[in-house]
Amino acid sequence: MALSVYAVVLAAGMSARMGSPKQLLPFGSKTVLQRIIDTLLESGLDGIEVVLGHQAEEVRKSLVGRQVDFCLNRNYEKGMFSSLLCGISAIRSLADGALIVLGDQPQIEEKVVRQLVSAFREKQKGILVPVFKGHRGHPALIDLRMYGEEIFQLSGENGIKPLMRGYPENTLELEVEEEWILRDIDTPEVYRSELKKDQERWGSESGPGRPNEL
């Protein structure tokens, strides 16, 4: 039986540098978060857990009709690590592996997700990270059977980095051709830049995940 992989989508942040919730910004014909979720839904995952926090109800309503589960991080003001713990807590009894997905990376593509999931199910390594020209990016995939307990023992001061950098012998740096793994959306300037790149690549359509795409 194939190893089960759930996505943990970190969508609880306050978007302080953006000035408005990044998850709800338009990106093509969808919102940033809708774009992410629709790509994940087509990527061969066993489940998707969306971590809510800031403006939780608005974010939840934006995903009505999509097959996802939610957990509410009441400590979202403490930062991303608290959201990670919330998401991992929700799926750890269900999933062998957790794909950690940023809630502000709408450029995410099915191809890279499938590459990571396939490598994990082939039992290549316990920590898998996409790499573009020597630089690590997102999303990353973690074997919860090996490292689930350790995640909860971390102080959180440096996020999950001590785990991600602590086991080089059991880490697969998966070389990919997609430079977007290095980019997320933090500021209005970056948002506008990413919108332009997306429109140049996909035109005015909604981008990856359109029904007529193979």
Helices and strands as residue ranges (DSSP letters): E 5-10, G 22-24, E 26-27, E 30-31, H 32-41, E 47-52, H 56-61, E 69-72, G 76-78, H 80-91, E 97-102, H 110-121, E 127-132, E 135-136, E 140-143, H 144-153, H 161-164, G 168-170, E 171-175, G 179-182, H 188-202
